[in-house]
Amino acid sequence: MKIFKFFVKEIFFKRILFIIGVFLLAFMANYLVFTATRSSISTLLGYKEVSYLKKDNSFVANLDPSSPYDLNDISEEEIKEVYDYLGENFTYGFYTDGVVANLDNPYDMEVSFAYLNETYDKINSFDIAKGENISFDYDLKKNDEIPVLIGHGLSENYPIGSKIDLFEYGLLDDVRLRVVGILNKDDYRTNIYVLNSKQYNNFSVILPINDSYIEKANLALKAQGLSDLILLDTNEKEIAELKAYIKDKLNFDFNFLTQEEISANFKEYYLDALKLILLVSGIIALILSFINIYLSISGLNMMIKDLTINLFAGLSLEGLRKIFYKFFLGLFALNLLGLYAFVSISRYGSWLRKEILSATFGFLSLTSIDWMAFGLVVLFNLIMCLVIVEISMARIKKIPISLGVLQ
């Protein structure tokens, strides 16, 4: 240890610009590798999550961007007829979110309400940490309590069995909710159109809807729900008839896309751009790494006199190798701590901005996706350390000790 401290203090730290240069280049390379890897992992997990849409004869509703959309032009009766038509002719999954309400919690965050029907729950249910899944057999006409799931961030104030009385914006009425289950920490839903985008449910209330709910729901929620419908076990002819029916009743133009079409759109508008970003990031990271390796080896060459004097005084090559590994592993470990702090602060920014669908708890502030990407960065640093030390040792071995001292 005394020898190592001597090398660090008397040899390495006398070249402080060398140390700073290596640190900064490594940090930039690490950040590029981290962001590229995290985006790739998030996209792959997104593909896995939306695999339920790959069933034959399944379509996803999507409001055409050029469609007129004025809720003042439609009536409750007209949209009721559309839902009656859906119920009589289709099996459909209903899921929509975005309704925000105030609900007491220790983090002073607003709460997002998400609504789903039984069909959606069967094809893409939520993962529950505690309690049981929601049921759909309540009856609002009898003033039944509505069973709900809540996010991890709400579990302290609302444990399983809690009753929540509130004004529910989907119904525009007072209701009583009963907590039956708590979601996994950092449970998320993938945007089916942007597969590397995640919405976290730590501050969400998952509310089941049935016929009695849809009957009483406000017009805005029912109109919004149409834009997220998943139609199962149908065909192009029935979809064309539904499209015409909605156009006739509501004057809304809807597109109905298969998973293949959604994936093709993602590939065209996002995936190709993401691949380019990953490629450019990878090339820049490699260039930075090569520069870093070159700078490190050049810096060690500048220290050749000090190194060979110590070899001449009895330090073995194996001992010198161990000193190199300790130094560069320590330097890269500090760099990784800097990257960890940077990502943690970025995650914490969602809390400061009160972004309820981005706020995460994670393990030591990072999500599981972050940790997977971070693990690859650690491997990248180990490889870089190995290359720097072994190339440096190979160069030192070729220099006779007497020549090194003369230099």
C-alpha positions in Angstrom: 0.0 0.0 0.0 2.9 2.4 0.8 4.3 1.8 -2.7 0.9 2.4 -4.3 0.5 5.7 -2.3 4.0 6.7 -3.4 3.2 6.1 -7.1 -0.1 8.0 -6.9 1.3 11.0 -5.1 4.8 11.3 -6.5 4.3 10.0 -10.1 0.6 10.0 -11.3 -0.6 13.2 -9.5 2.4 15.2 -10.8 0.7 14.8 -14.2 -2.6 16.3 -13.1 -3.7 17.3 -16.6 -3.2 13.7 -17.7 -5.5 12.6 -14.8 -8.2 15.2 -15.7 -8.1 14.3 -19.4 -8.5 10.6 -18.8 -11.4 11.3 -16.4 -13.3 13.6 -18.7 -12.9 11.4 -21.8 -14.0 8.4 -19.8 -17.0 10.2 -18.5 -18.2 11.3 -21.9 -17.7 7.8 -23.3 -19.5 6.3 -20.3 -22.5 8.6 -20.7 -22.8 7.8 -24.4 -22.6 4.1 -23.8 -25.2 4.4 -20.9 -27.8 6.4 -22.8 -27.5 4.3 -26.0 -27.7 1.0 -24.0 -30.7 2.3 -21.9 -32.6 3.3 -25.0 -31.9 -0.1 -26.6 -33.0 -2.0 -23.5 -36.1 0.1 -23.1 -37.1 -0.5 -26.7 -36.6 -4.3 -26.4 -38.7 -4.4 -23.3 -41.3 -2.3 -25.1 -41.5 -4.8 -27.9 -42.0 -7.6 -25.3 -44.7 -5.7 -23.4 -46.9 -5.0 -26.4 -46.6 -8.6 -27.7 -50.3 -9.0 -26.7 -51.2 -6.9 -29.8 -49.6 -9.4 -32.1 -52.7 -11.6 -32.1 -54.3 -12.2 -35.4 -57.3 -10.0 -36.3 -56.4 -7.4 -33.6 -56.6 -3.6 -34.3 -55.8 -0.5 -32.3 -57.9 2.6 -32.7 -56.2 5.9 -33.4 -57.8 9.3 -34.0 -56.6 10.6 -37.4 -54.6 13.8 -36.9 -56.7 15.6 -39.5 -60.0 14.6 -38.0 -62.3 17.2 -36.6 -62.6 16.8 -32.8 -65.1 19.1 -31.1 -66.9 17.6 -28.2 -69.5 20.4 -28.4 -70.7 18.9 -31.7 -71.6 15.5 -30.2 -74.2 14.5 -27.7 -74.3 11.9 -24.9 -76.9 9.9 -26.8 -74.7 9.7 -29.9 -71.6 8.5 -28.1 -73.8 6.0 -26.1 -75.0 4.6 -29.5 -71.3 4.1 -30.5 -70.5 2.2 -27.3 -73.7 0.1 -27.7 -72.6 -0.7 -31.2 -69.2 -1.7 -29.9 -70.7 -3.9 -27.2 -73.0 -5.7 -29.6 -70.5 -6.3 -32.4 -66.9 -6.4 -30.9 -64.7 -7.7 -28.2 -62.7 -4.6 -27.2 -60.1 -3.6 -24.7 -60.5 -0.2 -23.1 -57.6 1.6 -21.5 -57.0 5.3 -21.1 -55.3 7.6 -18.7 -54.4 11.2 -18.2 -57.1 12.3 -15.8 -55.3 14.0 -12.9 -56.7 14.6 -9.4 -55.5 15.6 -5.9 -55.1 12.8 -3.4 -53.2 13.2 -0.1 -49.8 11.5 -0.2 -46.4 12.0 1.6 -44.8 13.3 -1.6 -47.3 16.1 -2.4 -47.7 14.7 -5.9 -50.9 14.8 -8.0 -52.4 11.5 -8.9 -53.1 10.1 -12.4 -56.2 8.0 -12.9 -56.2 5.2 -15.5 -59.3 3.3 -16.6 -59.5 -0.2 -18.0 -62.2 -2.7 -18.8 -62.1 -6.5 -18.1 -61.0 -7.4 -21.6 -57.9 -5.2 -21.4 -57.1 -6.6 -18.0 -57.1 -10.1 -19.4 -54.7 -9.3 -22.2 -52.4 -6.9 -20.3 -52.9 -7.0 -16.6 -50.9 -5.1 -14.0 -48.3 -6.7 -11.8 -49.4 -6.5 -8.2 -46.9 -6.4 -5.2 -49.6 -6.9 -2.5 -53.2 -7.6 -2.4 -55.4 -8.9 -5.2 -56.5 -7.9 -8.7 -59.4 -5.6 -9.3 -62.9 -7.1 -10.1 -65.5 -5.7 -12.5 -68.7 -6.9 -10.9 -69.6 -3.7 -9.0 -72.8 -1.8 -9.8 -72.8 1.9 -9.6 -76.7 1.9 -9.7 -76.5 0.3 -6.3 -73.8 2.8 -5.1 -71.2 -0.1 -4.8 -67.7 0.7 -3.9 -65.2 0.6 -6.8 -62.2 -1.7 -6.2 -59.0 0.0 -7.4 -55.2 -0.7 -7.6 -52.9 2.1 -6.4 -49.2 2.9 -7.2 -46.4 2.3 -4.8 -46.1 6.0 -3.9 -49.7 6.0 -2.5 -49.4 2.8 -0.5 -48.3 4.6 2.7 -51.5 6.7 3.0 -53.8 4.1 1.5 -53.0 0.5 2.5 -55.1 -2.4 1.3 -58.7 -2.1 2.5 -58.6 1.7 2.6 -61.7 3.6 1.5 -61.2 6.7 -0.5 -64.2 9.1 -0.9 -63.6 11.7 -3.6 -65.1 13.5 -6.6 -64.3 11.3 -9.5 -63.7 13.2 -12.7 -64.5 10.3 -15.0 -68.0 10.3 -13.6 -68.2 13.9 -12.5 -69.7 12.5 -9.3 -68.8 11.5 -5.7 -67.8 7.9 -5.4 -66.1 5.6 -2.8 -63.0 3.7 -3.9 -61.7 0.6 -2.1 -58.0 -0.3 -2.4 -57.6 -4.0 -3.1 -54.1 -4.1 -4.4 -50.8 -2.2 -4.6 -48.7 -2.2 -7.8 -45.1 -3.2 -8.0 -42.7 -0.3 -7.3 -41.9 1.5 -10.6 -44.6 -0.4 -12.5 -44.8 1.1 -16.0 -46.7 1.1 -19.2 -45.0 1.4 -22.6 -46.4 3.8 -25.2 -47.4 1.4 -28.0 -46.4 4.0 -30.6 -43.0 4.9 -29.1 -41.7 1.7 -27.6 -38.8 3.2 -25.7 -41.1 5.6 -23.9 -42.3 4.5 -20.4 -45.0 5.9 -18.1 -44.6 5.0 -14.5 -47.5 4.3 -12.2 -46.1 5.1 -8.8 -48.8 7.8 -8.4 -51.6 6.2 -10.3 -55.0 4.9 -9.4 -56.1 2.0 -11.7 -59.9 2.0 -11.9 -61.9 -0.8 -13.5 -64.8 0.2 -15.7 -67.9 -1.9 -16.6 -71.2 -1.2 -18.3 -72.6 0.6 -15.4 -69.5 2.9 -15.3 -69.5 3.6 -19.1 -73.2 4.4 -18.9 -72.6 7.2 -16.3 -69.1 8.3 -17.5 -68.8 11.8 -18.8 -68.6 12.5 -22.5 -64.9 13.5 -22.5 -63.7 10.3 -21.0 -65.8 8.2 -23.4 -64.5 10.1 -26.4 -60.9 9.8 -25.2 -61.4 6.1 -24.6 -62.4 5.6 -28.3 -58.9 6.8 -29.3 -57.2 3.9 -27.3 -59.5 1.0 -28.1 -58.0 -2.4 -28.8 -60.4 -4.5 -31.0 -59.9 -8.3 -30.9 -61.0 -11.2 -33.1 -62.4 -9.0 -35.9 -61.6 -8.4 -39.6 -61.1 -5.6 -42.1 -64.8 -5.6 -43.2 -66.1 -5.2 -39.6 -63.5 -2.5 -38.9 -64.5 -0.6 -42.1 -68.2 -0.7 -40.9 -67.2 0.5 -37.4 -65.1 3.3 -38.9 -68.1 4.4 -41.0 -70.5 4.2 -38.1 -68.3 6.4 -35.9 -67.9 8.9 -38.7 -71.7 9.0 -39.2 -72.5 9.4 -35.5 -69.6 11.6 -34.2 -67.9 12.9 -37.4 -64.6 11.5 -36.0 -62.1 10.0 -38.5 -60.4 7.0 -36.9 -57.6 4.8 -38.2 -57.4 1.2 -37.1 -53.9 -0.2 -37.1 -52.5 -3.7 -36.7 -49.4 -4.3 -34.6 -47.4 -4.8 -37.8 -48.5 -1.3 -39.0 -47.7 0.3 -35.6 -44.3 -1.4 -35.6 -43.7 -0.2 -39.2 -44.6 3.4 -38.2 -42.3 3.1 -35.2 -39.5 1.8 -37.4 -40.0 4.5 -39.9 -40.2 7.5 -37.6 -38.3 6.4 -34.5 -36.4 3.2 -34.7 -34.3 4.1 -37.7 -33.5 7.5 -36.0 -32.7 5.6 -32.8 -30.4 3.2 -34.6 -28.6 6.1 -36.2 -28.2 7.8 -32.7 -27.0 4.5 -31.3 -24.5 4.1 -34.1 -23.2 7.6 -33.8 -23.0 7.3 -30.1 -21.1 4.0 -30.4 -18.6 5.5 -32.8 -18.1 8.5 -30.7 -17.7 6.4 -27.6 -15.1 4.2 -29.4 -13.2 7.3 -30.6 -13.2 8.7 -27.1 -12.1 5.4 -25.7 -9.2 5.2 -28.2 -8.2 8.7 -27.4 -8.4 7.9 -23.7 -6.2 4.8 -24.2 -3.7 6.8 -26.3 -3.6 9.6 -23.7 -3.2 7.1 -20.9 -0.4 5.3 -22.6 1.3 8.5 -23.6 1.0 9.7 -20.1 2.7 6.5 -18.8 5.4 7.0 -21.4 6.1 10.4 -19.8 6.6 8.6 -16.5 9.0 6.0 -17.9 12.0 7.4 -16.0 10.2 7.2 -12.6 8.8 3.8 -13.4 12.1 2.3 -14.5 14.0 3.8 -11.5 11.5 1.9 -9.3 12.0 -1.2 -11.3 15.7 -0.8 -11.0 15.3 -0.4 -7.2 13.6 -3.8 -7.0 9.9 -3.3 -7.9 8.8 -6.3 -10.1 6.9 -6.0 -13.3 4.0 -7.9 -11.7 4.0 -5.4 -8.8 3.9 -2.5 -11.3 1.0 -4.2 -13.2 -0.9 -4.4 -9.9 -0.2 -0.7 -9.2 -1.5 0.2 -12.7 -4.7 -1.8 -12.2 -5.3 -0.3 -8.8 -4.9 3.2 -10.2 -7.0 2.9 -13.3 -9.7 0.8 -11.6 -9.9 3.5 -8.9 -10.0 6.3 -11.5 -12.8 4.6 -13.5 -14.7 3.8 -10.2 -14.7 7.5 -9.4 -15.9 8.1 -13.0 -18.8 5.6 -12.5 -19.7 7.3 -9.3 -19.9 10.5 -11.2 -22.2 8.9 -13.8 -24.4 7.4 -11.1 -24.7 10.8 -9.5 -25.6 12.5 -12.8 -28.3 9.9 -13.6 -29.7 10.0 -10.1 -30.0 13.8 -10.2 -31.7 13.5 -13.6 -34.2 11.1 -12.1 -34.7 13.4 -9.1 -35.5 16.2 -11.5 -38.9 14.5 -12.2 -39.7 14.8 -8.5 -38.8 18.4 -8.4 -40.9 19.1 -11.5 -43.8 17.0 -10.1 -43.9 14.8 -13.2 -46.1 12.1 -11.9 -45.7 9.7 -14.8 -41.9 10.0 -14.7 -41.2 9.9 -11.0 -39.5 6.7 -10.0 -38.2 5.2 -6.7 -35.8 2.6 -8.0 -33.0 0.9 -6.1 -30.6 3.6 -4.9 -32.5 6.0 -7.1 -32.1 4.1 -10.4 -34.7 2.0 -12.1 -34.1 -1.6 -13.2 -33.5 -0.4 -16.8 -30.9 2.1 -15.6 -29.1 -0.6 -13.6 -29.0 -2.9 -16.7 -27.4 -0.1 -18.7 -25.1 0.8 -15.9 -23.9 -2.8 -15.7 -22.8 -2.7 -19.3 -21.0 0.5 -18.7 -19.1 -1.2 -15.8 -18.1 -4.0 -18.2 -17.0 -1.3 -20.8 -14.8 0.3 -18.2 -13.2 -3.0 -17.2 -12.3 -3.7 -20.8 -10.9 -0.2 -21.2 -8.8 -0.6 -18.0 -7.5 -4.0 -19.3 -6.5 -2.6 -22.6 -4.7 0.4 -21.1 -2.7 -1.6 -18.5 -1.7 -4.5 -20.7 -0.6 -2.3 -23.6 1.4 -0.1 -21.2 3.0 -3.2 -19.6 3.9 -4.6 -23.0 5.6 -1.3 -23.9 7.5 -1.1 -20.6 8.7 -4.7 -21.0 10.4 -3.8 -24.3 12.4 -1.0 -22.8 15.7 -2.1 -21.1 15.9 -0.8 -17.5 19.2 1.1 -18.1 17.7 2.9 -21.1 14.7 3.9 -19.1 16.9 5.4 -16.4 19.0 7.3 -19.0 15.8 8.7 -20.4 
